[in-house]
Amino acid sequence: MKHLEEFSKSDYASIAKDIAGMTSKSEDELFTVIGHGLNDSGLKASDKNNVLFERVDRIAGKVSAKKAFNFVAATDPLDHDEAQRKGKVFWKKFKEKVRSIICDNKALSDVIEGNGTLEDKLKVIIPVVLAALGMAAINPTLLLVISAALAIIAKAGFEAYCDI
């Protein structure tokens, strides 16, 4: 896990470059990556309203090492179609939650609509996205999930995303 304050300028530049590269992928490919990334992080896209994802190690709201053990020891990787479906479930909720946070915030919309680089925008957007997800640190697979989601937004254009 890496806390945001540990990210350097070159980290943001690298992430921006990677997101720009991901925009060449189809949305379905990105949904599949999101589904696999959530699963690999021990998370699953939630079917509950207003809940983006759930941890797989919880039973009745409590952390269970046994459930985590069983998940890691006995769960097969998601197949392509299931990963894509779970990625789409997550994306549907993510885009609405993040849209209201990003697009309704004047300071953020000024950054997004401004002439800054994607790197500059990520320095503002990534902390906001993590806060929306209730997280302060990011692991490699969650970085991938967030990057894939931002690539979908970048494909449409940040301005167009906010105008929908």
MDTraj code that builds the backbone (N, CA, C; nanometers):
import mdtraj as md
import numpy as np

residues = "MET LYS HIS LEU GLU GLU PHE SER LYS SER ASP TYR ALA SER ILE ALA LYS ASP ILE ALA GLY MET THR SER LYS SER GLU ASP GLU LEU PHE THR VAL ILE GLY HIS GLY LEU ASN ASP SER GLY LEU LYS ALA SER ASP LYS ASN ASN VAL LEU PHE GLU ARG VAL ASP ARG ILE ALA GLY LYS VAL SER ALA LYS LYS ALA PHE ASN PHE VAL ALA ALA THR ASP PRO LEU ASP HIS ASP GLU ALA GLN ARG LYS GLY LYS VAL PHE TRP LYS LYS PHE LYS GLU LYS VAL ARG SER ILE ILE CYS ASP ASN LYS ALA LEU SER ASP VAL ILE GLU GLY ASN GLY THR LEU GLU ASP LYS LEU LYS VAL ILE ILE PRO VAL VAL LEU ALA ALA LEU GLY MET ALA ALA ILE ASN PRO THR LEU LEU LEU VAL ILE SER ALA ALA LEU ALA ILE ILE ALA LYS ALA GLY PHE GLU ALA TYR CYS ASP ILE".split()
xyz = np.array([
    [0.0844, -0.1175, 0.0000],
    [0.0000, 0.0000, 0.0000],
    [0.0886, 0.1234, 0.0000],
    [0.0467, 0.2215, -0.0735],
    [0.1211, 0.3454, -0.0797],
    [0.0240, 0.4594, -0.0498],
    [0.0627, 0.5462, 0.0416],
    [-0.0206, 0.6615, 0.0735],
    [0.0050, 0.7700, -0.0302],
    [-0.0944, 0.8497, -0.0563],
    [-0.0837, 0.9507, -0.1615],
    [0.0303, 1.0485, -0.1410],
    [0.0591, 1.0803, -0.0157],
    [0.1683, 1.1753, 0.0083],
    [0.3033, 1.1172, -0.0317],
    [0.3093, 0.9872, -0.0530],
    [0.4326, 0.9226, -0.0972],
    [0.4506, 0.9261, -0.2495],
    [0.3462, 0.9639, -0.3225],
    [0.3546, 0.9708, -0.4679],
    [0.4395, 1.0904, -0.5083],
    [0.5320, 1.0673, -0.5980],
    [0.6185, 1.1744, -0.6468],
    [0.5634, 1.2283, -0.7787],
    [0.6220, 1.3378, -0.8224],
    [0.5850, 1.3960, -0.9518],
    [0.6031, 1.2925, -1.0629],
    [0.7105, 1.2155, -1.0557],
    [0.7345, 1.1142, -1.1594],
    [0.6329, 0.9997, -1.1507],
    [0.5825, 0.9690, -1.0285],
    [0.4768, 0.8685, -1.0157],
    [0.3517, 0.9134, -1.0912],
    [0.3119, 1.0390, -1.0684],
    [0.1940, 1.0915, -1.1375],
    [0.2161, 1.0972, -1.2883],
    [0.3362, 1.1322, -1.3306],
    [0.3672, 1.1355, -1.4741],
    [0.3551, 0.9954, -1.5337],
    [0.4043, 0.8958, -1.4616],
    [0.3963, 0.7575, -1.5084],
    [0.2514, 0.7098, -1.5155],
    [0.1735, 0.7404, -1.4136],
    [0.0318, 0.7020, -1.4125],
    [-0.0416, 0.7696, -1.5278],
    [-0.0145, 0.8973, -1.5499],
    [-0.0787, 0.9710, -1.6597],
    [-0.0456, 0.9060, -1.7938],
    [0.0794, 0.8696, -1.8125],
    [0.1218, 0.8048, -1.9376],
    [0.0491, 0.6716, -1.9549],
    [0.0394, 0.5960, -1.8458],
    [-0.0280, 0.4663, -1.8522],
    [-0.1773, 0.4820, -1.8816],
    [-0.2412, 0.5789, -1.8189],
    [-0.3844, 0.6021, -1.8446],
    [-0.4047, 0.6426, -1.9900],
    [-0.3182, 0.7303, -2.0399],
    [-0.3287, 0.7705, -2.1805],
    [-0.3167, 0.6478, -2.2714],
    [-0.2276, 0.5562, -2.2365],
    [-0.2140, 0.4331, -2.3144],
    [-0.3364, 0.3447, -2.3054],
    [-0.3996, 0.3417, -2.1894],
    [-0.5190, 0.2586, -2.1704],
    [-0.6379, 0.3089, -2.2514],
    [-0.6379, 0.4350, -2.2908],
    [-0.7517, 0.4869, -2.3665],
    [-0.7634, 0.4207, -2.5030],
    [-0.6588, 0.3518, -2.5470],
    [-0.6674, 0.2804, -2.6751],
    [-0.7431, 0.1474, -2.6601],
    [-0.7664, 0.1051, -2.5373],
    [-0.8405, -0.0186, -2.5125],
    [-0.9905, 0.0078, -2.5248],
    [-1.0658, -0.0954, -2.5567],
    [-1.2110, -0.0810, -2.5621],
    [-1.2652, -0.0710, -2.4197],
    [-1.3864, -0.0174, -2.4076],
    [-1.4478, -0.0100, -2.2754],
    [-1.4658, -0.1494, -2.2163],
    [-1.5037, -0.2466, -2.2989],
    [-1.5212, -0.3826, -2.2476],
    [-1.3898, -0.4391, -2.1935],
    [-1.2781, -0.4109, -2.2610],
    [-1.1483, -0.4549, -2.2092],
    [-1.1196, -0.3891, -2.0745],
    [-1.1517, -0.2619, -2.0622],
    [-1.1286, -0.1906, -1.9370],
    [-1.2212, -0.2410, -1.8266],
    [-1.3464, -0.2721, -1.8607],
    [-1.4379, -0.3298, -1.7618],
    [-1.3836, -0.4629, -1.7098],
    [-1.3298, -0.5440, -1.8003],
    [-1.2740, -0.6737, -1.7618],
    [-1.1567, -0.6549, -1.6663],
    [-1.0696, -0.5599, -1.6965],
    [-0.9554, -0.5308, -1.6095],
    [-1.0039, -0.4851, -1.4725],
    [-1.1061, -0.4003, -1.4700],
    [-1.1615, -0.3534, -1.3427],
    [-1.2150, -0.4714, -1.2619],
    [-1.2903, -0.5608, -1.3257],
    [-1.3449, -0.6774, -1.2555],
    [-1.2350, -0.7658, -1.1975],
    [-1.1310, -0.7922, -1.2777],
    [-1.0189, -0.8726, -1.2280],
    [-0.9440, -0.7992, -1.1165],
    [-0.9237, -0.6684, -1.1326],
    [-0.8515, -0.5912, -1.0316],
    [-0.9222, -0.5915, -0.8971],
    [-1.0532, -0.5749, -0.8997],
    [-1.1297, -0.5804, -0.7745],
    [-1.1156, -0.7173, -0.7101],
    [-1.1341, -0.8217, -0.7905],
    [-1.1253, -0.9581, -0.7386],
    [-0.9866, -0.9855, -0.6808],
    [-0.8825, -0.9432, -0.7514],
    [-0.7459, -0.9663, -0.7055],
    [-0.7128, -0.8868, -0.5793],
    [-0.7899, -0.7829, -0.5514],
    [-0.7708, -0.7042, -0.4297],
    [-0.8549, -0.7558, -0.3141],
    [-0.9273, -0.8636, -0.3370],
    [-1.0141, -0.9157, -0.2310],
    [-1.1414, -0.8350, -0.2178],
    [-1.1818, -0.7741, -0.3283],
    [-1.3042, -0.6939, -0.3307],
    [-1.3964, -0.7499, -0.4374],
    [-1.5232, -0.7192, -0.4243],
    [-1.6163, -0.7577, -0.5302],
    [-1.7114, -0.6423, -0.5542],
    [-1.7490, -0.6268, -0.6788],
    [-1.8476, -0.5251, -0.7123],
    [-1.9766, -0.5614, -0.6410],
    [-2.0342, -0.4653, -0.5736],
    [-2.1530, -0.4915, -0.4936],
    [-2.2794, -0.4814, -0.5777],
    [-2.3746, -0.5689, -0.5482],
    [-2.5053, -0.5603, -0.6117],
    [-2.6005, -0.4731, -0.5302],
    [-2.5542, -0.4246, -0.4132],
    [-2.6357, -0.3383, -0.3284],
    [-2.6375, -0.1963, -0.3836],
    [-2.7481, -0.1291, -0.3676],
    [-2.7576, 0.0110, -0.4110],
    [-2.6595, 0.0970, -0.3329],
    [-2.6003, 0.1932, -0.4003],
    [-2.5101, 0.2924, -0.3413],
    [-2.3859, 0.2336, -0.2756],
    [-2.3536, 0.1081, -0.3020],
    [-2.2310, 0.0470, -0.2513],
    [-2.1486, 0.0061, -0.3721],
    [-2.0264, 0.0607, -0.3837],
    [-1.9424, 0.0308, -0.4998],
    [-1.8869, -0.1102, -0.4949],
    [-1.8306, -0.1458, -0.3817],
    [-1.7716, -0.2782, -0.3682],
    [-1.7772, -0.3226, -0.2233],
    [-1.7564, -0.4523, -0.2063],
    [-1.7556, -0.5112, -0.0731],
    [-1.6275, -0.5924, -0.0578],
    [-1.5775, -0.5990, 0.0641],
    [-1.4620, -0.6842, 0.0925],
    [-1.5099, -0.8286, 0.1034],
    [-1.4271, -0.9202, 0.0552],
    [-1.4659, -1.0611, 0.0593],
    [-1.4386, -1.1254, 0.1944],
    [-1.3737, -1.0523, 0.2847],
    [-1.3365, -1.1105, 0.4149],
    [-1.4314, -1.0706, 0.5273],
    [-1.5524, -1.0313, 0.4943],
    [-1.6472, -0.9874, 0.5966],
    [-1.7666, -1.0816, 0.6032],
    [-1.8080, -1.1071, 0.7260],
    [-1.9307, -1.1819, 0.7516],
    [-2.0120, -1.0981, 0.8482],
    [-2.1316, -1.0621, 0.8078],
    [-2.2214, -0.9820, 0.8915],
    [-2.1518, -0.8563, 0.9434],
    [-2.0752, -0.7915, 0.8577],
    [-2.0112, -0.6658, 0.8940],
    [-1.8814, -0.6785, 0.9708],
    [-1.8399, -0.8010, 1.0028],
    [-1.7171, -0.8211, 1.0800],
    [-1.6112, -0.8886, 0.9932],
    [-1.4854, -0.8525, 1.0170],
    [-1.3749, -0.9119, 0.9441],
    [-1.3581, -1.0571, 0.9876],
    [-1.3382, -1.1437, 0.8901],
    [-1.3201, -1.2857, 0.9182],
    [-1.1942, -1.3361, 0.8489],
    [-1.0934, -1.3704, 0.9272],
    [-0.9705, -1.4268, 0.8705],
    [-1.0005, -1.5598, 0.8022],
    [-1.0937, -1.6364, 0.8573],
    [-1.1299, -1.7646, 0.7968],
    [-1.1897, -1.7437, 0.6579],
    [-1.2777, -1.6448, 0.6452],
    [-1.3379, -1.6186, 0.5142],
    [-1.2307, -1.5690, 0.4165],
    [-1.1386, -1.4862, 0.4632],
    [-1.0292, -1.4398, 0.3779],
    [-0.9423, -1.5576, 0.3360],
    [-0.9125, -1.6478, 0.4296],
    [-0.8340, -1.7660, 0.3988],
    [-0.9029, -1.8495, 0.2915],
    [-1.0317, -1.8741, 0.3100],
    [-1.1067, -1.9545, 0.2133],
    [-1.1102, -1.8882, 0.0758],
    [-1.1223, -1.7558, 0.0740],
    [-1.1241, -1.6848, -0.0533],
    [-0.9904, -1.7018, -0.1257],
    [-0.8803, -1.6783, -0.0544],
    [-0.7480, -1.6872, -0.1161],
    [-0.7144, -1.8319, -0.1527],
    [-0.7488, -1.9263, -0.0657],
    [-0.7103, -2.0657, -0.0863],
    [-0.7958, -2.1382, -0.1892],
    [-0.9232, -2.1018, -0.1995],
    [-1.0148, -2.1859, -0.2764],
    [-1.0883, -2.1151, -0.3903],
    [-1.0708, -1.9862, -0.4076],
    [-1.1467, -1.9154, -0.5095],
    [-1.0714, -1.9167, -0.6417],
    [-1.1382, -1.9640, -0.7442],
    [-1.0789, -1.9617, -0.8780],
    [-1.0814, -1.8193, -0.9315],
    [-0.9855, -1.7852, -1.0175],
    [-0.9897, -1.6525, -1.0799],
    [-1.1195, -1.6366, -1.1591],
    [-1.1621, -1.5129, -1.1738],
    [-1.2831, -1.4863, -1.2522],
    [-1.2599, -1.5212, -1.3976],
    [-1.3624, -1.5740, -1.4621],
    [-1.3500, -1.5909, -1.6066],
    [-1.3748, -1.4547, -1.6721],
    [-1.3436, -1.4471, -1.7976],
    [-1.3494, -1.3203, -1.8715],
    [-1.4866, -1.2537, -1.8616],
    [-1.5926, -1.3291, -1.8884],
    [-1.7274, -1.2712, -1.8904],
    [-1.7705, -1.2219, -1.7521],
    [-1.7369, -1.2996, -1.6477],
    [-1.7734, -1.2590, -1.5120],
    [-1.6945, -1.1352, -1.4696],
    [-1.5669, -1.1302, -1.5053],
    [-1.4856, -1.0120, -1.4733],
    [-1.5438, -0.8895, -1.5434],
    [-1.5829, -0.9043, -1.6688],
    [-1.6402, -0.7922, -1.7424],
    [-1.7725, -0.7478, -1.6801],
    [-1.8566, -0.8443, -1.6422],
    [-1.9851, -0.8108, -1.5798],
    [-1.9634, -0.7361, -1.4491],
    [-1.8706, -0.7849, -1.3666],
    [-1.8435, -0.7190, -1.2383],
    [-1.7810, -0.5814, -1.2592],
    [-1.6978, -0.5685, -1.3622],
    [-1.6405, -0.4385, -1.3951],
    [-1.7484, -0.3395, -1.4359],
    [-1.8472, -0.3857, -1.5122],
    [-1.9576, -0.2987, -1.5546],
    [-2.0446, -0.2574, -1.4360],
    [-2.0688, -0.3519, -1.3438],
    [-2.1471, -0.3198, -1.2233],
    [-2.0755, -0.2110, -1.1440],
    [-1.9444, -0.2305, -1.1229],
    [-1.8655, -0.1314, -1.0496],
    [-1.8663, 0.0024, -1.1237],
    [-1.8424, 0.0017, -1.2537],
    [-1.8346, 0.1246, -1.3321],
    [-1.9646, 0.2044, -1.3250],
    [-2.0777, 0.1367, -1.3350],
    [-2.2066, 0.2065, -1.3326],
    [-2.2211, 0.2888, -1.2045],
    [-2.1849, 0.2301, -1.0921],
    [-2.1955, 0.3015, -0.9655],
    [-2.0831, 0.4026, -0.9476],
    [-1.9616, 0.3643, -0.9880],
    [-1.8451, 0.4511, -0.9758],
    [-1.8656, 0.5809, -1.0538],
    [-1.9119, 0.5714, -1.1786],
    [-1.9237, 0.6917, -1.2618],
    [-2.0229, 0.7909, -1.2024],
    [-2.1305, 0.7409, -1.1433],
    [-2.2285, 0.8314, -1.0834],
    [-2.1740, 0.8949, -0.9555],
    [-2.1107, 0.8149, -0.8718],
    [-2.0583, 0.8662, -0.7458],
    [-1.9478, 0.9678, -0.7712],
    [-1.8548, 0.9339, -0.8581],
    [-1.7420, 1.0221, -0.8844],
    [-1.7850, 1.1435, -0.9662],
    [-1.8830, 1.1255, -1.0565],
    [-1.9300, 1.2398, -1.1362],
    [-1.9807, 1.3499, -1.0445],
    [-2.0615, 1.3140, -0.9468],
    [-2.1156, 1.4171, -0.8584],
    [-2.0044, 1.4846, -0.7784],
    [-1.9038, 1.4084, -0.7398],
    [-1.7946, 1.4660, -0.6613],
    [-1.7045, 1.5535, -0.7474],
    [-1.6690, 1.5044, -0.8651],
    [-1.5772, 1.5777, -0.9528],
    [-1.6467, 1.6955, -1.0198],
    [-1.7611, 1.6700, -1.0791],
    [-1.8242, 1.7710, -1.1640],
    [-1.8967, 1.8797, -1.0852],
    [-1.9385, 1.8507, -0.9636],
    [-2.0085, 1.9505, -0.8834],
    [-1.9139, 2.0354, -0.7993],
    [-1.7860, 2.0062, -0.8050],
    [-1.6860, 2.0800, -0.7284],
    [-1.6202, 2.1817, -0.8203],
    [-1.6458, 2.3093, -0.7982],
    [-1.5964, 2.4151, -0.8862],
    [-1.4447, 2.4134, -0.8985],
    [-1.3745, 2.3950, -0.7877],
    [-1.2280, 2.3934, -0.7920],
    [-1.1781, 2.2778, -0.8789],
    [-1.2409, 2.1605, -0.8622],
    [-1.2009, 2.0459, -0.9438],
    [-1.2372, 2.0649, -1.0900],
    [-1.3563, 2.1167, -1.1161],
    [-1.3944, 2.1352, -1.2558],
    [-1.3036, 2.2381, -1.3238],
    [-1.2560, 2.3379, -1.2496],
    [-1.1592, 2.4325, -1.3072],
    [-1.0303, 2.3613, -1.3462],
    [-0.9853, 2.2682, -1.2620],
    [-0.8639, 2.1922, -1.2930],
    [-0.8882, 2.1028, -1.4146],
    [-1.0022, 2.0341, -1.4157],
    [-1.0328, 1.9417, -1.5245],
    [-1.0485, 2.0150, -1.6569],
    [-1.1173, 2.1272, -1.6551],
    [-1.1423, 2.2010, -1.7779],
    [-1.0250, 2.2892, -1.8188],
    [-0.9279, 2.3046, -1.7297],
    [-0.8135, 2.3897, -1.7587],
    [-0.7175, 2.3262, -1.8566],
    [-0.6103, 2.3971, -1.8812],
    [-0.5130, 2.3529, -1.9798],
    [-0.4014, 2.2688, -1.9212],
    [-0.4125, 2.2313, -1.7959],
    [-0.3073, 2.1530, -1.7322],
    [-0.2913, 2.0165, -1.7968],
    [-0.1830, 1.9519, -1.7650],
    [-0.1567, 1.8183, -1.8163],
    [-0.2410, 1.7158, -1.7417],
    [-0.2504, 1.5971, -1.7975],
    [-0.3211, 1.4894, -1.7297],
    [-0.2550, 1.4624, -1.5945],
    [-0.1235, 1.4723, -1.5908],
    [-0.0484, 1.4544, -1.4657],
    [-0.0973, 1.5515, -1.3586],
    [-0.1136, 1.6793, -1.3961],
    [-0.1625, 1.7802, -1.3021],
    [-0.3043, 1.7477, -1.2553],
    [-0.3865, 1.7008, -1.3477],
    [-0.5242, 1.6672, -1.3134],
    [-0.5299, 1.5477, -1.2183],
    [-0.4427, 1.4498, -1.2408],
    [-0.4421, 1.3306, -1.1558],
    [-0.4054, 1.3629, -1.0120],
    [-0.3197, 1.4622, -0.9927],
    [-0.2802, 1.5015, -0.8568],
    [-0.4011, 1.5476, -0.7763],
    [-0.5028, 1.5955, -0.8451],
    [-0.6248, 1.6405, -0.7799],
    [-0.7304, 1.5300, -0.7805],
    [-0.7428, 1.4608, -0.8931],
    [-0.8507, 1.3636, -0.9094],
    [-0.8279, 1.2368, -0.8276],
    [-0.7072, 1.1823, -0.8274],
    [-0.6833, 1.0562, -0.7566],
    [-0.7163, 1.0668, -0.6077],
    [-0.6730, 1.1721, -0.5368],
    [-0.7135, 1.1812, -0.3956],
    [-0.8652, 1.1911, -0.3775],
    [-0.9319, 1.2596, -0.4686],
    [-1.0776, 1.2719, -0.4595],
    [-1.1436, 1.1360, -0.4816],
    [-1.0942, 1.0619, -0.5801],
    [-1.1492, 0.9292, -0.6079],
    [-1.1256, 0.8365, -0.4884],
    [-1.0050, 0.8389, -0.4331],
    [-0.9772, 0.7540, -0.3162],
    [-1.0670, 0.7910, -0.1990],
    [-1.0879, 0.9191, -0.1781],
    [-1.1772, 0.9617, -0.0696],
    [-1.3192, 0.9116, -0.0954],
    [-1.3633, 0.9185, -0.2203],
    [-1.4968, 0.8695, -0.2548],
    [-1.5091, 0.7201, -0.2293],
    [-1.3978, 0.6484, -0.2455],
    [-1.3973, 0.5047, -0.2212],
    [-1.3720, 0.4718, -0.0746],
    [-1.3464, 0.5758, 0.0068],
    [-1.3212, 0.5554, 0.1489],
    [-1.1834, 0.5002, 0.1776],
    [-1.0855, 0.5375, 0.0965],
    [-0.9501, 0.4841, 0.1122],
    [-0.8486, 0.5968, 0.1240],
    [-0.7419, 0.5700, 0.1982],
    [-0.6341, 0.6671, 0.2136],
    [-0.5068, 0.6199, 0.1454],
    [-0.5003, 0.4906, 0.1164],
    [-0.3814, 0.4334, 0.0535],
    [-0.4269, 0.3493, -0.0654],
    [-0.3322, 0.3184, -0.1501],
    [-0.3664, 0.2481, -0.2727],
    [-0.2655, 0.1363, -0.2970],
    [-0.3162, 0.0175, -0.3298],
    [-0.2274, -0.0920, -0.3660],
    [-0.2210, -0.1009, -0.5184],
    [-0.1313, -0.1805, -0.5735],
    [-0.1152, -0.1837, -0.7190],
    [-0.2418, -0.2207, -0.7965],
    [-0.3200, -0.3164, -0.7459],
    [-0.4387, -0.3540, -0.8216],
    [-0.5478, -0.2478, -0.8121],
    [-0.5584, -0.1791, -0.6984],
    [-0.6552, -0.0690, -0.6905],
    [-0.6108, 0.0488, -0.7763],
    [-0.4799, 0.0700, -0.7870],
    [-0.4301, 0.1732, -0.8783],
    [-0.4735, 0.1396, -1.0202],
    [-0.4672, 0.0120, -1.0556],
    [-0.5114, -0.0306, -1.1880],
    [-0.6613, -0.0072, -1.2062],
    [-0.7414, -0.0414, -1.1060],
    [-0.8867, -0.0221, -1.1141],
    [-0.9181, 0.1259, -1.1350],
    [-0.8564, 0.2116, -1.0538],
    [-0.8806, 0.3560, -1.0652],
    [-0.8300, 0.4082, -1.1985],
    [-0.7135, 0.3626, -1.2414],
    [-0.6574, 0.4074, -1.3696],
    [-0.7458, 0.3646, -1.4862],
    [-0.7968, 0.2405, -1.4830],
    [-0.8849, 0.1937, -1.5900],
    [-1.0136, 0.2758, -1.5930],
    [-1.0683, 0.3069, -1.4747],
    [-1.1894, 0.3896, -1.4687],
    [-1.1610, 0.5301, -1.5222],
    [-1.0464, 0.5862, -1.4869],
    [-1.0106, 0.7198, -1.5378],
    [-0.9830, 0.7155, -1.6877],
    [-0.9338, 0.6021, -1.7385],
    [-0.9140, 0.5888, -1.8832],
    [-1.0478, 0.5913, -1.9558],
    [-1.1495, 0.5290, -1.8974],
    [-1.2835, 0.5331, -1.9577],
    [-1.3331, 0.6772, -1.9612],
    [-1.3124, 0.7495, -1.8519],
    [-1.3527, 0.8907, -1.8481],
    [-1.2733, 0.9711, -1.9494],
    [-1.1424, 0.9474, -1.9564],
    [-1.0570, 1.0216, -2.0502],
    [-1.0953, 0.9932, -2.1954],
    [-1.1398, 0.8704, -2.2243],
    [-1.1844, 0.8366, -2.3605],
    [-1.2994, 0.9275, -2.4027],
    [-1.3902, 0.9513, -2.3101],
    [-1.5042, 1.0385, -2.3396],
    [-1.4627, 1.1853, -2.3343],
    [-1.3594, 1.2132, -2.2570],
    [-1.3174, 1.3513, -2.2308],
    [-1.3769, 1.3934, -2.0985],
    [-1.2949, 1.4521, -2.0121],
    [-1.3433, 1.4916, -1.8807],
    [-1.4596, 1.5887, -1.8913],
    [-1.4504, 1.6814, -1.9869],
    [-1.5585, 1.7798, -2.0013],
    [-1.6883, 1.7124, -2.0430],
    [-1.6794, 1.6199, -2.1407],
    [-1.7979, 1.5482, -2.1866],
    [-1.8553, 1.4622, -2.0754],
    [-1.7693, 1.4013, -1.9961],
    [-1.8118, 1.3185, -1.8838],
    [-1.8968, 1.4005, -1.7876],
    [-1.8561, 1.5235, -1.7614],
    [-1.9321, 1.6081, -1.6697],
    [-2.0593, 1.6642, -1.7321],
    [-2.0667, 1.6681, -1.8634],
    [-2.1846, 1.7233, -1.9304],
    [-2.2968, 1.6220, -1.9488],
    [-2.2677, 1.4943, -1.9213],
    [-2.3675, 1.3887, -1.9443],
    [-2.4813, 1.4026, -1.8454],
])
top = md.Topology()
chain = top.add_chain()
for i, resn in enumerate(residues, 1):
    res = top.add_residue(resn, chain, resSeq=i)
    for name in ("N", "CA", "C"):
        top.add_atom(name, md.element.get_by_symbol(name[0]), res)
traj = md.Trajectory(xyz[None], top)
